[in-house]
Amino acid sequence: MSIMKKTVSAGLVALSVAGALAATAPAAEARDYYHHDNVWPGVAAGLAGGIIGGAIIAGSQRPVYVEPRYEYAPPPPPPPVYYRRAYYAPPPPPRCHFEWARNEFGEAYRAQVCY
């Protein structure tokens, strides 16, 4: 055991013995006035409890088994994007021409014929 663990264990034993003795002590007397002299034992008890509690918390942080992390190679970069100009030609005009045609009365007129 390390020195810190021995110290913490001894502190816990002393704290538990003091708690057992305090449980058997007579009940506190109710007084009508306030004593400033009774503040310092409370401050000392708070400091001792803080030191012991901090030691317990600091001692509880020990290494724990952690699953191994597998390092994978990064994915390959995406293929480069090439931008090029797109030239759009207008659709070709319709191939049309005019022809002479005749109606049912025999009159001539021009008609546009498209393919």
C-alpha positions in Angstrom: 0.0 0.0 0.0 1.2 3.5 -0.7 1.7 6.1 2.0 -1.4 8.0 0.8 -3.6 5.0 1.1 -2.3 4.2 4.6 -3.0 7.8 5.6 -6.5 7.8 4.2 -7.2 4.5 5.9 -5.9 5.8 9.2 -8.0 8.9 8.8 -11.1 6.9 8.1 -10.5 4.8 11.2 -10.1 7.9 13.3 -13.2 9.5 11.9 -15.3 6.4 12.5 -14.0 6.1 16.1 -14.8 9.8 16.7 -18.2 9.3 15.2 -18.9 6.4 17.5 -17.8 8.4 20.6 -19.9 11.3 19.5 -23.0 9.1 19.2 -22.6 8.1 22.9 -22.1 11.6 24.1 -24.9 13.4 26.0 -27.3 15.5 24.1 -26.5 19.1 23.4 -27.9 21.8 25.7 -30.1 24.5 24.3 -28.9 28.0 25.2 -30.3 31.4 24.6 -27.0 33.1 23.7 -24.4 32.6 21.0 -20.9 31.6 21.8 -18.2 32.7 19.4 -15.8 30.1 21.0 -17.8 27.2 19.6 -17.1 28.2 15.9 -13.5 27.0 15.7 -14.2 23.3 16.5 -16.7 23.3 13.6 -14.2 24.9 11.3 -11.5 22.4 12.3 -14.0 19.5 11.7 -14.9 20.8 8.3 -11.3 21.2 7.2 -10.4 17.7 8.4 -13.4 16.3 6.6 -12.5 18.1 3.5 -8.9 16.9 3.6 -10.0 13.3 4.2 -12.7 13.4 1.6 -10.3 14.9 -0.9 -7.8 12.2 -0.2 -10.4 9.5 -0.7 -11.5 11.0 -4.0 -7.9 11.4 -5.2 -7.1 7.8 -4.2 -10.1 6.4 -6.0 -8.8 7.5 -9.4 -6.8 4.5 -10.5 -6.2 3.2 -13.9 -9.0 1.1 -15.3 -8.8 -1.3 -18.2 -10.0 0.3 -21.3 -10.5 -1.5 -24.6 -7.8 -0.8 -27.1 -8.6 1.8 -29.7 -8.1 0.6 -33.2 -6.6 3.3 -35.4 -7.9 2.9 -38.9 -6.4 4.6 -41.9 -8.3 7.7 -43.0 -10.6 7.1 -46.0 -9.1 8.2 -49.3 -9.9 11.7 -50.4 -12.8 12.0 -52.9 -11.9 12.3 -56.5 -11.2 15.8 -57.7 -14.0 17.7 -59.4 -13.2 19.3 -62.7 -15.4 22.1 -63.9 -15.5 22.9 -67.6 -17.6 25.2 -69.6 -20.6 23.7 -71.3 -21.6 25.3 -74.6 -25.1 24.6 -75.6 -26.0 25.2 -79.2 -29.5 26.3 -79.9 -31.7 23.6 -81.5 -31.5 23.7 -85.3 -34.2 25.7 -87.0 -37.0 23.7 -88.5 -36.4 22.8 -92.2 -39.3 24.6 -93.8 -40.1 25.8 -97.3 -43.0 27.3 -99.1 -44.9 25.4 -101.8 -47.7 26.4 -104.0 -50.9 24.5 -103.4 -54.5 24.6 -104.7 -57.7 24.4 -102.7 -60.9 22.6 -103.7 -61.9 25.5 -105.9 -58.6 25.5 -107.9 -57.3 28.7 -106.4 -53.5 28.8 -105.7 -52.1 29.7 -102.4 -48.7 29.4 -100.7 -48.3 26.9 -97.8 -45.4 26.4 -95.5 -44.2 22.8 -95.3 -41.9 21.8 -92.4 -40.1 18.4 -92.0 
